[in-house]
Amino acid sequence: MEWAIAILVIAVLGAAAVVAAGGVGEMNREPVRDTYRQDLPDRPLTGAELEELRFGITIRGYAMDQVDDVLARLSHEIADRDALISRLTSAHPREHTSEHTSRDSTDRKVAR
């Protein structure tokens, strides 16, 4: 009789644990993020935002998917900025060249 009561108690506790854990229903469709993830703005990042940026830490170090996302985004932003700089400098090559020439001659005069 004691064995029957012990088995019944274990069965009831096991069933309660399964129900409490949500094992009776279906699994959650949304992924569970157990690492800190900093949401970034939808505009180009500033230097200050990059200095304040923190990644979640996992067993193997930083969360690789977070680091990969930021690096991919930064590579696109830098490529866009480089293209803009190239367009601006090619649109006014004479002003750009004359500015450097006047600086060089001024630097030479000061050095003498």
N, C-alpha and C positions, 0 to 999 in steps of 0.2 A: 504494500500500500504506500509506503514511503517513497519507493521508486516511481510510482505512478504520479504522485504529487510533484516530485522533483522534475520529472519529464514534462508535466503539464506547465509548471512555472517557467521552465526554460523555453518551451514552445510559445507561451504567451509573451515573454520578454523578447524573444526573437521576432515575433510578428509585430510587436510594438516598435521595435527598432527599424524594421523594414518600412513600416508606415511612416515613421518620423523622418526617415531619410528620403522619402519620396519614391521609394522603390516600387510602389504599387502603380503609380501613374507613369506617364511617358517622360522621357528625358527633356531637359530644357534645350530649346533650339538655339539660343544665344550662347556664344562661347563665354566661358568664365575666365576673366582676366585676373590672375592672382599676382601680377606684378604691376607696379606703378607705371602708368602711361600718361605722359604730359601731352595735352592737346595743344597743337600749334596753330597759330592764326593762318587764315587763307591768303595772306599777302606775303610778299618776300620778307624773309627774316632779317632782323637787324643784328648788328654785332653784339649788342647788349643781350638780346634774346638768346643768342648762341652761347654767351658766357653763362647765362642762368639755366641753360638746358640741362636736365638730368634724366638719365635713363633708369628703368627698373633693373634691379639686380636679380639674377637667377642663379641656379646652382653652378653653371659653367661661366659665370661672369655677367656681363650686361646682356639684356634681352636682344638677341641678334636681329630680330625682325624690326624692333624699334630703331636700332642703329642703321640698318639697311634702308629703312624708309626715309630717315633724315638725310643720309648721305645721297640717296637718289634725288631727293628734293633739292638739296644744295647744289648738286652737280648741274641740274637743269637751271636753277637760278643763276649760277655763275656763268653758264654758257650764254644765257640770255643777256646778262650784263656785259659780257665780253663782246657779244654781237653788237650791242648798243654802243659801246665805246668805240668799236671798230667803225661803225657807221658814222658816228659823230666826228671822229678824227679824219675819216676819209672825205667827209663833206666839207671840211675847212682845212685842207692840208697846208695852205700858205700861212694861215694864222698860227697854226701849231708849230710850223718850222721857224717862222720869224720870232716867235716867243722864245724858243730854245736858243736861237742864234743871239738874241739880245742878252739873254742870261749868260751865255758862254762868254761874250765879249766883256760883260760887266765883271764876271768872275775873274777873267784874265787881268783886267785893270786893277782889281783889288789885290790880286796875288802879287803884283809887281811892286 
